[in-house]
Amino acid sequence: MDSIHQPIKQTLPLPVPSSAIPPAADASPPDHAGASAASKARFWDSIAVKYAADPIADMAGYECTLQRVKDLLTADQDVLEIGCGTGTTALRLAPLTRRLLATDVSTGMIAIAREKLAAQPVPQLSFAVADADEPVAGPSEFDAVLAFNLLHLVTDLDRALQLAVQTLRSGGLLISKTACIAELNPLIRYLALPVMWALGKAPFVLSFDADMLLSAIARQGMDIVSVERHGTRGKDFRVFIVARKPA
């Protein structure tokens, strides 16, 4: 880990009841053709090979997040990951669980993930194509739901969170790390991203900050356990949140 830029970490008292977090403006947009499952799949399919080949930009921050998640998982848990990409994180975490189902909207991403799994078998792990904006699993099926670098990419934040929470058993954890687009430079938010999206060079994204995301999670009746920043390269606009479903 870079000795100059230590991880930025803020931990809230455990737990923070949802009633303590005031509602925020709804971060979910109206129906948008650019955020349909088919268009999301087309975009991620088109970059799947490049995505798999690109190195992780902040490896120290990634390893910090991975260690935090490892500390939260146990061998008797059934775990769901939504938006798993090409499966790198799932392969690292699955051995710590009883079962890990990793899903992504992109057939191309899942194909690469399955190739990795074939080369590095992990009995607990399976991959499936599924959209986080639609039901992925049955009610109360999992002890933890993982959503890494995903929640800003869903079509409807409240619906995606509702579906994720429904799959959790009582006391289950929602563990997420999310890019908060509203915390970016306004020129990126209002100029660069819309232009890149219009040209097909970037996915459709939701713009919210960490407080808005916390409020959205709290609206699902979840208790916030911790809020952290794990970046090691200056200001980190990705927030790591652990929330628990009340027993």
Summary of the structure (lengths in Angstrom):
residues: 247
radius of gyration: 17.1
end to end distance: 37.1
largest distance: 47.2
contacts: 803
relative contact order: 0.20
helix: 39%
strand: 20%
